[in-house]
Amino acid sequence: MDKKTAKVIEKYSMPFVQLVIEKGEEDRIFSDLDQIKQVAEETGLPSFLAQVAVDESDKENTVGFFQDSVSPLMQNFIQVLVYNHRANLFYEVIADCLNRLEKETNHFVVTISSAHPLTDEQKERLLPLIEKKMSLKVRSVKEQIDEGLIGGFVIFANHKTIDVSIKQQLRVVKENLK
């Protein structure tokens, strides 16, 4: 992405995120942004919107479909993007809004990889520790099963990782024996 495109994306995402925070709509907009991003990624929307051969009105109509299932604030934001003929940047703007909103509010999705599913009790005990160690608020938790970990878990959020897996511990022991 070139600097000019990045500036255009920032031009839309920064004021929107500020407005969301000002209106106290963070939770609803997080939900909207997560939903839109997930649907876009599952359907290949970013590549469709990036195609030069696709007519601008087709892109705008496609982006407009999201307006039926989101909050009024998000509906207005999508309408602004369509009105200003920025449908081709829709996915990038949504992703940037999500990143900015996470950073501004310090609320992040936490991914926990473990060899076996965690119980609700384990999650309840882990979340306060994660928030304290990573200096953030947990917005939601995504669980991944990775049998290669043998035991323990790996936590990832806000580009930080805490690895307390047996696999990592064995790797450290191996390095110390050299």
C-alpha positions as CSV (number, residue, x, y, z in Angstrom):
1,M,0.0,0.0,0.0
2,D,1.4,3.4,-1.0
3,K,1.5,6.4,1.3
4,K,-1.3,8.2,-0.5
5,T,-3.7,5.3,0.0
6,A,-2.6,5.0,3.6
7,K,-3.4,8.7,4.1
8,V,-6.8,8.3,2.5
9,I,-7.6,5.3,4.8
10,E,-6.4,7.3,7.8
11,K,-8.6,10.3,6.7
12,Y,-11.7,8.1,7.2
13,S,-10.7,5.8,10.1
14,M,-9.3,8.4,12.6
15,P,-12.4,10.6,12.8
16,F,-14.7,7.6,12.9
17,V,-12.8,6.0,15.8
18,Q,-12.8,9.3,17.6
19,L,-16.6,9.7,17.1
20,V,-17.2,6.1,18.3
21,I,-15.3,6.8,21.5
22,E,-16.9,10.2,22.0
23,K,-20.4,8.6,21.7
24,G,-19.5,5.6,23.9
25,E,-20.3,3.1,21.1
26,E,-17.1,1.0,21.4
27,D,-18.8,-2.3,22.2
28,R,-21.3,-2.1,19.4
29,I,-18.8,-0.9,16.8
30,F,-16.3,-3.6,17.8
31,S,-19.0,-6.1,17.1
32,D,-19.9,-4.5,13.7
33,L,-16.3,-4.3,12.7
34,D,-15.5,-7.9,13.7
35,Q,-18.6,-9.1,11.8
36,I,-17.8,-7.1,8.7
37,K,-14.2,-8.2,8.7
38,Q,-15.0,-11.8,9.1
39,V,-17.6,-11.8,6.3
40,A,-15.2,-9.9,4.0
41,E,-12.4,-12.4,4.6
42,E,-14.6,-15.4,4.2
43,T,-16.1,-14.2,0.9
44,G,-13.0,-12.8,-0.7
45,L,-14.4,-9.3,-0.7
46,P,-11.0,-7.5,-0.5
47,S,-9.9,-8.9,-3.8
48,F,-13.3,-8.2,-5.4
49,L,-13.1,-4.6,-4.3
50,A,-9.5,-4.3,-5.6
51,Q,-10.3,-5.4,-9.1
52,V,-10.1,-2.6,-11.6
53,A,-12.5,-4.4,-14.0
54,V,-15.4,-4.3,-11.5
55,D,-17.6,-1.3,-12.0
56,E,-17.6,1.2,-9.1
57,S,-21.4,1.0,-8.7
58,D,-21.1,-2.8,-8.3
59,K,-18.6,-2.2,-5.5
60,E,-20.8,0.4,-3.9
61,N,-23.8,-1.9,-4.0
62,T,-21.8,-4.8,-2.5
63,V,-20.5,-2.6,0.3
64,G,-24.1,-1.3,0.9
65,F,-25.3,-4.8,1.8
66,F,-23.5,-4.5,5.1
67,Q,-25.7,-1.5,6.1
68,D,-28.7,-3.8,7.0
69,S,-27.0,-5.6,9.8
70,V,-25.0,-2.9,11.6
71,S,-25.6,-0.1,14.1
72,P,-26.8,3.3,12.8
73,L,-23.4,4.9,13.4
74,M,-21.8,2.2,11.3
75,Q,-24.5,2.6,8.6
76,N,-23.7,6.3,8.4
77,F,-20.0,5.5,8.1
78,I,-20.6,3.0,5.3
79,Q,-22.8,5.6,3.5
80,V,-20.0,8.2,3.7
81,L,-17.5,5.8,2.2
82,V,-20.0,5.0,-0.6
83,Y,-20.9,8.6,-1.2
84,N,-17.2,9.5,-1.5
85,H,-16.6,6.6,-3.9
86,R,-14.3,4.8,-1.5
87,A,-15.9,1.4,-1.8
88,N,-12.6,0.0,-3.2
89,L,-10.9,0.8,0.1
90,F,-13.8,-0.5,2.3
91,Y,-12.0,-3.5,3.7
92,E,-8.8,-1.6,4.4
93,V,-10.7,1.2,6.1
94,I,-12.7,-1.3,8.3
95,A,-9.4,-3.1,9.3
96,D,-7.8,0.2,10.1
97,C,-10.8,1.3,12.2
98,L,-10.6,-2.0,14.1
99,N,-6.9,-1.6,14.8
100,R,-7.2,2.0,15.8
101,L,-10.2,1.3,18.1
102,E,-8.3,-1.5,19.8
103,K,-5.3,0.7,20.4
104,E,-7.4,3.7,21.6
105,T,-9.4,1.7,24.0
106,N,-6.7,-0.9,24.9
107,H,-9.3,-3.7,24.3
108,F,-7.9,-6.6,22.3
109,V,-8.9,-10.1,21.1
110,V,-6.7,-12.6,22.9
111,T,-5.8,-15.9,21.2
112,I,-5.0,-18.8,23.5
113,S,-3.4,-21.8,21.9
114,S,-3.4,-25.0,24.0
115,A,-3.0,-28.7,23.5
116,H,-6.4,-29.3,25.0
117,P,-9.5,-27.1,25.3
118,L,-9.5,-24.9,28.4
119,T,-12.3,-25.2,31.0
120,D,-14.3,-22.2,31.9
121,E,-12.7,-22.1,35.3
122,Q,-9.2,-22.0,33.7
123,K,-10.2,-19.2,31.4
124,E,-11.7,-17.2,34.4
125,R,-8.4,-17.6,36.2
126,L,-6.3,-16.7,33.2
127,L,-8.1,-13.6,32.0
128,P,-7.1,-11.3,34.9
129,L,-3.5,-12.6,34.7
130,I,-3.4,-11.9,30.9
131,E,-4.8,-8.4,31.5
132,K,-2.2,-7.7,34.1
133,K,0.8,-9.2,32.3
134,M,0.0,-7.7,28.9
135,S,-1.4,-4.4,30.2
136,L,-4.6,-4.6,28.2
137,K,-8.3,-5.4,28.5
138,V,-9.6,-8.6,27.0
139,R,-12.3,-7.9,24.6
140,S,-12.8,-11.5,23.6
141,V,-11.0,-14.8,23.6
142,K,-10.3,-17.1,20.6
143,E,-9.2,-20.6,21.4
144,Q,-7.0,-22.7,19.2
145,I,-6.1,-26.3,19.7
146,D,-2.4,-27.1,18.9
147,E,-1.6,-30.6,20.0
148,G,2.1,-29.9,19.2
149,L,2.3,-27.9,22.4
150,I,2.1,-31.1,24.5
151,G,0.8,-29.1,27.4
152,G,0.5,-25.6,28.7
153,F,-0.5,-22.7,26.4
154,V,0.5,-19.8,24.3
155,I,-1.2,-16.4,24.6
156,F,-1.1,-13.8,21.8
157,A,-2.6,-10.3,21.9
158,N,-1.6,-6.8,20.7
159,H,1.5,-8.2,19.0
160,K,2.7,-9.7,22.3
161,T,3.2,-13.4,23.1
162,I,3.4,-15.3,26.4
163,D,4.5,-18.8,25.8
164,V,4.2,-21.2,28.8
165,S,3.9,-24.4,26.8
166,I,5.8,-27.5,27.6
167,K,7.2,-27.4,24.0
168,Q,8.8,-24.0,24.8
169,Q,10.1,-25.2,28.2
170,L,11.7,-28.2,26.5
171,R,13.3,-25.9,23.9
172,V,14.8,-23.7,26.7
173,V,16.2,-26.8,28.4
174,K,17.7,-28.0,25.2
175,E,19.3,-24.6,24.6
176,N,20.7,-24.6,28.1
177,L,22.3,-28.0,27.6
178,K,24.4,-26.8,24.6
